[in-house]
Amino acid sequence: MSAKLGGFVIAAIVIVFILGIALYFVATYNGFVNLNENVDTQWAKVETVYQERFDLIPRIVQSVTAQTQAEKEILDGIAQARKRYFDAREQGDTDEQIGASEQLDEVFLKVNALSLTENYPNVQFAQAFSEFRDIYSGQENRIRVERNRYNDAVREYNIAVKSFPGNFFAGMFGFESKKMFESNEGAENAPDLNFET
């Protein structure tokens, strides 16, 4: 009976050992899958902020440009009406002074009209440009943060894939090291921003 009991104990130990190895394989494989998915998810976040920049920045530049153009037209109108008025005053031309005054009234009507529309609540280029700069800077910071997080995820994954005994299992399961984000040649140069219409 003790021989039978000894056989059961040995069989139980072997079964527990095989089960332990199988669970270790499953846990290791799932760990690699989790790390791999983390890298893929983080890269998707990088692409998301790229897309946001691609969508957002041209619209903001267009808005700032339109606001700048509207302000330029108003300032040019004021300058022309003012010059016309003072030239007429020097020449003693009352009709021309009245015409210049009416021209100035038209410019101020345009200012009032622009200030009442949704697209141009204020004719303030400096404020619009400042807001653009803040949004642009914030967007670039988001990209930098997501790239760094991606590189952190790749680093964690690569350590698991390259270190022992992970490297043995990674090769067995087909997990290979991943490349970190590297900037393209010339990426250190700031992009051109065109505020011309």
C-alpha positions as CSV (number, residue, x, y, z in Angstrom):
1,M,0.0,0.0,0.0
2,S,2.8,2.4,0.7
3,A,4.3,1.7,-2.8
4,K,0.9,2.6,-4.2
5,L,0.8,5.7,-2.1
6,G,4.3,6.6,-3.2
7,G,3.4,6.1,-6.8
8,F,0.4,8.5,-6.4
9,V,2.6,11.1,-4.7
10,I,5.2,10.9,-7.5
11,A,2.4,11.1,-10.1
12,A,0.8,14.1,-8.3
13,I,4.2,15.8,-8.1
14,V,4.8,15.2,-11.8
15,I,1.3,16.5,-12.7
16,V,1.7,19.6,-10.5
17,F,5.1,20.2,-12.1
18,I,3.7,19.9,-15.6
19,L,0.8,22.1,-14.7
20,G,3.2,24.6,-13.2
21,I,5.2,24.7,-16.4
22,A,2.1,25.0,-18.6
23,L,0.8,27.8,-16.4
24,Y,4.2,29.6,-16.7
25,F,4.1,29.2,-20.5
26,V,0.6,30.6,-20.6
27,A,1.5,33.5,-18.2
28,T,4.6,34.3,-20.2
29,Y,2.8,34.2,-23.5
30,N,0.0,36.4,-22.1
31,G,2.5,38.8,-20.7
32,F,4.1,39.2,-24.1
33,V,0.7,39.7,-25.7
34,N,-0.2,42.3,-23.1
35,L,3.1,44.2,-23.7
36,N,2.8,43.9,-27.4
37,E,-0.8,45.3,-27.3
38,N,0.4,48.1,-25.0
39,V,3.0,49.1,-27.7
40,D,0.4,49.0,-30.5
41,T,-2.1,51.0,-28.4
42,Q,0.5,53.6,-27.6
43,W,1.4,53.9,-31.3
44,A,-2.3,54.4,-32.1
45,K,-2.3,57.3,-29.6
46,V,0.6,58.9,-31.4
47,E,-1.2,58.6,-34.7
48,T,-4.3,60.1,-33.1
49,V,-2.5,63.2,-32.0
50,Y,-0.9,63.4,-35.4
51,Q,-4.3,63.3,-37.0
52,E,-5.6,66.0,-34.6
53,R,-2.7,68.2,-35.5
54,F,-3.3,67.6,-39.2
55,D,-7.0,68.4,-38.8
56,L,-6.7,71.3,-36.3
57,I,-3.7,73.4,-37.2
58,P,-4.8,74.3,-40.8
59,R,-8.2,75.4,-39.6
60,I,-6.7,77.6,-36.9
61,V,-4.3,79.1,-39.4
62,Q,-7.2,79.8,-41.8
63,S,-9.2,81.4,-39.0
64,V,-6.3,83.6,-37.8
65,T,-5.6,84.5,-41.5
66,A,-9.2,85.5,-42.1
67,Q,-9.2,87.5,-38.9
68,T,-5.9,89.2,-39.9
69,Q,-7.3,90.0,-43.3
70,A,-10.4,91.5,-41.8
71,E,-8.4,93.6,-39.4
72,K,-6.0,94.7,-42.2
73,E,-8.9,95.9,-44.4
74,I,-10.4,97.9,-41.5
75,L,-7.1,99.5,-40.6
76,D,-6.4,100.3,-44.3
77,G,-9.9,101.8,-44.6
78,I,-9.3,104.0,-41.5
79,A,-5.9,105.1,-42.8
80,Q,-7.3,105.9,-46.2
81,A,-10.3,107.8,-44.8
82,R,-8.1,109.7,-42.4
83,K,-5.6,110.7,-45.1
84,R,-8.5,111.7,-47.4
85,Y,-10.0,113.9,-44.7
86,F,-6.7,115.7,-43.8
87,D,-5.8,116.2,-47.5
88,A,-9.3,117.7,-48.1
89,R,-9.0,119.9,-45.0
90,E,-5.6,121.2,-46.2
91,Q,-7.2,122.0,-49.5
92,G,-10.3,123.5,-47.9
93,D,-12.5,121.1,-49.8
94,T,-15.6,120.7,-47.6
95,D,-17.3,118.2,-49.9
96,E,-14.2,115.9,-49.9
97,Q,-14.1,116.2,-46.0
98,I,-17.7,115.1,-45.9
99,G,-16.9,112.2,-48.3
100,A,-13.9,111.2,-46.1
101,S,-16.1,111.4,-43.0
102,E,-18.7,109.2,-44.7
103,Q,-15.9,106.7,-45.7
104,L,-14.8,106.6,-42.1
105,D,-18.4,105.9,-41.1
106,E,-18.5,103.0,-43.5
107,V,-15.4,101.6,-42.0
108,F,-16.9,101.8,-38.5
109,L,-20.1,100.2,-39.8
110,K,-17.9,97.3,-41.1
111,V,-16.2,97.1,-37.6
112,N,-19.6,96.9,-36.0
113,A,-20.9,94.3,-38.5
114,L,-17.8,92.2,-38.0
115,S,-18.1,92.4,-34.2
116,L,-21.7,91.2,-34.4
117,T,-21.0,88.1,-36.5
118,E,-20.1,84.8,-35.0
119,N,-16.9,84.4,-37.1
120,Y,-15.4,87.7,-36.0
121,P,-16.4,88.5,-32.5
122,N,-13.4,90.8,-32.1
123,V,-11.0,92.2,-34.6
124,Q,-7.9,91.5,-32.6
125,F,-5.1,89.8,-34.5
126,A,-2.6,89.7,-31.6
127,Q,-5.1,87.8,-29.4
128,A,-6.0,85.4,-32.2
129,F,-2.3,84.7,-33.0
130,S,-1.6,84.3,-29.2
131,E,-4.4,81.8,-29.0
132,F,-3.1,80.0,-32.1
133,R,0.4,79.8,-30.6
134,D,-1.0,78.3,-27.4
135,I,-3.0,75.7,-29.2
136,Y,-0.1,74.8,-31.5
137,S,2.3,74.6,-28.6
138,G,-0.2,72.4,-26.7
139,Q,-0.7,70.1,-29.7
140,E,3.1,69.7,-30.1
141,N,3.4,68.9,-26.4
142,R,0.7,66.2,-26.7
143,I,2.6,64.7,-29.6
144,R,5.9,64.7,-27.6
145,V,4.2,63.1,-24.6
146,E,2.6,60.3,-26.7
147,R,5.9,59.6,-28.5
148,N,7.7,59.3,-25.1
149,R,5.0,57.0,-23.8
150,Y,5.3,54.9,-27.0
151,N,9.1,54.7,-26.5
152,D,8.5,53.7,-22.8
153,A,6.1,50.9,-23.9
154,V,8.6,49.7,-26.5
155,R,11.4,49.7,-23.9
156,E,9.3,47.7,-21.5
157,Y,8.4,45.2,-24.2
158,N,12.0,44.9,-25.5
159,I,13.3,44.3,-22.0
160,A,10.8,41.4,-21.6
161,V,11.7,40.0,-25.1
162,K,15.5,40.3,-24.7
163,S,16.1,39.3,-21.1
164,F,16.4,35.7,-19.9
165,P,14.3,33.6,-19.8
166,G,11.9,35.8,-21.7
167,N,14.2,35.8,-24.8
168,F,13.8,32.0,-24.9
169,F,10.0,32.1,-24.8
170,A,9.8,35.2,-27.0
171,G,11.7,33.4,-29.8
172,M,9.5,30.3,-29.3
173,F,6.3,32.4,-29.5
174,G,7.5,34.6,-32.4
175,F,7.7,37.9,-30.4
176,E,10.5,40.1,-31.8
177,S,11.9,43.3,-30.4
178,K,10.3,46.5,-31.7
179,K,11.9,49.7,-32.9
180,M,11.5,52.9,-30.8
181,F,10.2,56.1,-32.4
182,E,13.0,58.0,-34.1
183,S,12.5,61.3,-35.9
184,N,13.0,61.6,-39.6
185,E,16.0,63.3,-41.0
186,G,15.3,67.0,-41.0
187,A,12.6,66.7,-38.3
188,E,14.6,69.0,-36.1
189,N,13.5,71.9,-38.3
190,A,10.3,73.6,-37.4
191,P,7.4,73.4,-39.9
192,D,6.6,76.4,-42.1
193,L,3.5,78.3,-41.1
194,N,1.9,80.4,-43.8
195,F,-0.4,83.2,-42.6
196,E,-0.9,84.7,-46.1
197,T,-4.3,84.4,-47.7
